[in-house]
Amino acid sequence: MSPRLSRDEQNDRNRALLFAAARRVFLARGYHAATLEQIADEAGFSKGVVYSRFTSKADMFLALLEDRIAERAAQNAALARDLAGSGDFAAPLDLAQRAERAAPGWRLLVTEFRIHAARDPELNRRYAALHARTVGGIAQMLASIGERGAEGLPFPPRQLAELVLAIETGLALELEAAPDALGGPGLPVIRWLTGWFASAPVLTTEER
């Protein structure tokens, strides 16, 4: 007989089950078509259990997104430690591709939510706060990997992080329309860009 879970342990277990179910439903149906009722059914919970934790579908998605951001931030931080000062900017691309293969459609799902949130100032504010964490984490990773740290990068790390995320969003949309976009699965165009990160001349303050 399994030991009885404490209240906190049961709460953590239910949260993990609910998040796993939410991720499956959102990825399968998209943000717009998914409902809290479907997520509750997928998790094996009553609607009351779900509504006791989240007041809306947006609340649940933002909580799921925050969980995903923390997961990816830990992966990026580990990579930055391993590659500190190496100038190997292709490695973050490989990591991002593995993350997408592990959760196909995640980038597209987040893009769908961003478009929805952009029309709701309060929701957009909440999304922007989470997005800023992602930008900051990627900026730290790029600065760590640079051979001369942040000073050796062609632009400030935060601006390069914003560029990386803009490319990821655009790439997700392009691949939906044309699977061979940007040279196909190996993404040679993007890989060329990672080389530019390492070799481009550092611009002066006036040039930026």
C-alpha positions as CSV (number, residue, x, y, z in Angstrom):
1,M,0.0,0.0,0.0
2,S,1.4,3.4,-1.0
3,P,2.0,5.9,1.8
4,R,-0.6,8.5,2.2
5,L,0.4,11.8,0.6
6,S,0.5,15.0,2.7
7,R,-1.7,17.9,1.7
8,D,1.2,19.7,0.2
9,E,2.4,16.6,-1.7
10,Q,-1.2,16.0,-3.0
11,N,-1.4,19.6,-4.1
12,D,1.9,19.3,-6.0
13,R,0.8,16.1,-7.6
14,N,-2.5,17.6,-8.7
15,R,-0.7,20.6,-10.1
16,A,1.7,18.5,-12.1
17,L,-1.2,16.4,-13.5
18,L,-3.2,19.5,-14.4
19,F,-0.3,21.2,-16.1
20,A,0.5,18.0,-18.1
21,A,-3.1,17.8,-19.2
22,A,-3.2,21.5,-20.1
23,R,-0.1,21.2,-22.2
24,R,-1.6,18.3,-24.1
25,V,-4.9,20.0,-24.7
26,F,-3.4,23.4,-25.7
27,L,-0.9,21.8,-28.1
28,A,-3.6,19.6,-29.7
29,R,-6.4,22.2,-30.0
30,G,-4.6,25.6,-29.9
31,Y,-5.3,28.3,-27.4
32,H,-8.5,29.6,-28.9
33,A,-10.2,26.2,-29.2
34,A,-9.1,24.7,-25.9
35,T,-11.4,25.0,-22.8
36,L,-10.9,24.6,-19.1
37,E,-13.5,21.9,-19.2
38,Q,-11.5,19.9,-21.7
39,I,-8.4,20.2,-19.6
40,A,-10.3,19.1,-16.5
41,D,-11.5,16.0,-18.4
42,E,-8.0,15.3,-19.7
43,A,-6.6,15.5,-16.1
44,G,-9.4,13.4,-14.6
45,F,-10.6,16.2,-12.4
46,S,-13.9,17.9,-11.9
47,K,-14.4,21.4,-13.3
48,G,-14.6,22.7,-9.7
49,V,-11.0,21.6,-9.0
50,V,-9.8,23.5,-12.0
51,Y,-11.8,26.6,-11.3
52,S,-10.6,26.6,-7.7
53,R,-7.1,27.2,-9.0
54,F,-7.6,29.3,-12.1
55,T,-10.2,31.9,-12.8
56,S,-9.9,31.8,-16.6
57,K,-8.2,30.0,-19.4
58,A,-5.7,32.8,-19.7
59,D,-4.8,32.4,-16.1
60,M,-4.1,28.7,-16.7
61,F,-2.1,29.4,-19.8
62,L,0.1,32.0,-18.1
63,A,0.8,29.6,-15.3
64,L,1.7,26.9,-17.8
65,L,3.9,29.4,-19.7
66,E,5.6,30.4,-16.4
67,D,6.4,26.8,-15.7
68,R,7.8,26.3,-19.2
69,I,9.9,29.5,-19.0
70,A,11.5,28.2,-15.7
71,E,12.2,24.8,-17.4
72,R,13.9,26.4,-20.4
73,A,15.7,28.9,-18.2
74,A,17.3,26.1,-16.3
75,Q,18.4,24.4,-19.5
76,N,19.8,27.7,-20.9
77,A,21.7,28.4,-17.7
78,A,23.2,24.9,-17.7
79,L,24.3,25.4,-21.3
80,A,25.8,28.8,-20.5
81,R,27.9,27.2,-17.7
82,D,29.1,24.4,-19.9
83,L,30.0,26.8,-22.8
84,A,31.2,29.9,-20.9
85,G,33.6,31.9,-23.1
86,S,33.5,29.3,-26.0
87,G,31.8,31.5,-28.6
88,D,29.7,28.5,-29.6
89,F,26.4,30.2,-30.5
90,A,25.3,27.2,-32.5
91,A,24.7,25.2,-29.3
92,P,21.7,27.3,-28.1
93,L,20.1,26.8,-31.6
94,D,20.5,23.0,-31.2
95,L,19.0,23.2,-27.7
96,A,16.1,25.3,-28.9
97,Q,15.4,22.8,-31.7
98,R,15.5,19.9,-29.2
99,A,13.0,21.7,-27.0
100,E,10.7,22.3,-30.0
101,R,10.9,18.6,-31.0
102,A,10.0,17.6,-27.4
103,A,6.9,19.8,-27.5
104,P,5.9,20.2,-31.2
105,G,3.9,23.3,-31.8
106,W,4.8,25.1,-28.6
107,R,6.2,28.2,-30.4
108,L,3.1,28.4,-32.6
109,L,0.9,28.1,-29.5
110,V,2.7,30.9,-27.7
111,T,2.4,33.0,-30.8
112,E,-1.4,32.4,-30.9
113,F,-1.6,33.5,-27.3
114,R,0.5,36.6,-27.9
115,I,-1.8,37.8,-30.6
116,H,-4.8,37.2,-28.3
117,A,-3.1,39.1,-25.4
118,A,-2.0,42.0,-27.7
119,R,-5.7,43.0,-27.9
120,D,-6.1,43.0,-24.1
121,P,-3.9,45.6,-22.3
122,E,-4.1,43.8,-18.9
123,L,-3.4,40.4,-20.3
124,N,-0.6,41.8,-22.5
125,R,1.0,43.4,-19.4
126,R,1.0,40.0,-17.6
127,Y,2.4,38.3,-20.6
128,A,5.1,41.0,-21.1
129,A,6.3,40.5,-17.5
130,L,6.9,36.8,-18.2
131,H,8.4,37.5,-21.6
132,A,10.9,39.9,-20.0
133,R,12.2,36.9,-17.9
134,T,12.8,34.9,-21.1
135,V,14.6,37.8,-22.7
136,G,16.8,38.4,-19.7
137,G,17.7,34.7,-19.4
138,I,18.7,34.5,-23.0
139,A,20.7,37.7,-22.8
140,Q,22.7,36.2,-19.8
141,M,23.3,33.0,-21.8
142,L,24.6,34.9,-24.8
143,A,26.9,37.1,-22.7
144,S,28.3,34.0,-20.9
145,I,29.0,32.1,-24.1
146,G,30.7,35.1,-25.8
147,E,34.4,34.7,-26.0
148,R,34.8,38.2,-24.4
149,G,31.5,38.2,-22.6
150,A,29.0,40.9,-23.3
151,E,31.7,43.4,-24.4
152,G,32.6,41.1,-27.3
153,L,29.1,40.9,-28.8
154,P,28.1,43.1,-31.8
155,F,25.1,44.5,-29.9
156,P,24.0,44.6,-26.3
157,P,23.0,41.0,-25.1
158,R,19.4,42.0,-24.5
159,Q,18.9,43.3,-28.0
160,L,20.4,40.1,-29.4
161,A,18.1,38.1,-27.1
162,E,15.1,40.0,-28.6
163,L,16.4,39.2,-32.1
164,V,16.7,35.5,-31.2
165,L,13.1,35.4,-30.0
166,A,11.8,37.4,-33.0
167,I,13.5,34.9,-35.3
168,E,12.1,31.9,-33.4
169,T,8.5,33.3,-33.7
170,G,8.9,34.1,-37.4
171,L,10.5,30.7,-38.0
172,A,7.6,28.9,-36.4
173,L,5.2,30.6,-38.8
174,E,7.4,30.1,-41.9
175,L,7.8,26.4,-41.2
176,E,4.0,26.1,-41.1
177,A,3.8,27.5,-44.6
178,A,6.9,25.9,-46.0
179,P,8.7,23.0,-44.1
180,D,11.9,23.7,-46.2
181,A,12.0,27.4,-45.2
182,L,15.4,28.8,-44.4
183,G,17.2,25.9,-46.1
184,G,15.3,23.0,-44.5
185,P,15.6,21.1,-41.2
186,G,19.3,22.0,-40.7
187,L,18.4,25.7,-40.9
188,P,21.7,26.8,-42.6
189,V,20.6,30.4,-42.7
190,I,20.1,30.5,-39.0
191,R,23.4,28.7,-38.4
192,W,25.2,31.3,-40.5
193,L,23.7,33.9,-38.2
194,T,25.0,32.2,-35.1
195,G,28.5,32.5,-36.6
196,W,27.9,36.2,-37.1
197,F,27.2,36.5,-33.3
198,A,30.7,35.3,-32.7
199,S,32.6,37.1,-35.5
200,A,30.8,40.4,-36.2
201,P,32.7,43.5,-35.2
202,V,31.6,45.3,-32.0
203,L,29.8,48.5,-32.9
204,T,30.5,51.7,-31.1
205,T,27.8,53.4,-29.0
206,E,27.2,55.9,-31.8
207,E,26.8,53.1,-34.4
208,R,24.2,51.2,-32.4
